[in-house]
């Protein structure tokens, strides 16, 4: 028998431990070769990953097409020159008079406010609730039958929002979407 604490017993124990670790590693490697992984990516995750890759490719193409040596002073001078031309055109007295007449409402006609700016449409679905649409207007999240600036939100659809102002109906189309997690795009 080999006494406790001796170098020989220490080396034998180390060899046995190394052999067990080697057998375990080999068994794990063989198991992964013969069986597929237990966890795989879901269809939604795969589609989202593909969309991110397409978006990255589009952004890199845009970056490749932009000129590298832009002279900002030339661009600023050109912009300032065009703005001066526009200001001179609007400074003409007859044009200012016509603009003032166009901005005045006709007698008996009440001027209505400008339609609200539509920021986006949000669909919440899944679970045990029915699909619900929300709309982002003027940086506020609203739902159907709520109002903003005198406009009543009658119906929210993926294509846009139906608004009512007094007795007049108005349709505001949904803004263009640059990226969505929707699986149809």
Steps between C-alpha positions, in 0.01 A plus 500: 500500500618855416496734803292823501687820416770333292601631159421169333138508626470864382616413145268198479202714612589768244518239221162352598341848505652585159372170356146570630502852351629368166233229485229757586620744234511227234151379595365855473667550158360173364153582634496837323608339173218244499212706640370843394509784750208509742433871456448649156400849390131569455357606165438854625856534628637371171289747296596791725866408462463493121334844502779647713754358257312652202481835678873485573570419136285794384676737738841382385397548135383853578827571680697366201309726256557821694794709385794493737644843427214744558602863523256633760590861432393466135176329601424766762575783255274343235220451755533859625491631143181307422337615823581862415337452158187355665488782755530759222213335311277507808599860574319618186209724618233348272591148611476602866158655438377185323630281783322715759172474307538121464556459875188696593188286531203609293218676680274259686753217465660382820867408460568145613824392660756306304456122520714331764826335403485121501817347646409133471250222561550233766325162499489305824393138454540159652416342828138491600413853389371604160718701263511869594632790297657810649619806315784740573380852421682815608720287733194358680385137498126494431228245421168514315235749622762727658559849366791734446491866386127468426546191280320181610672171421221295340687194371862383506610265222841383382466728194432813705262680735148628438444832677189713540510876540152638554295348218799443272679164469873484431735210432867530606717229339750305707861616464751294302663233713876460468514189720237280659498172686190404301563163331321597177767750389 
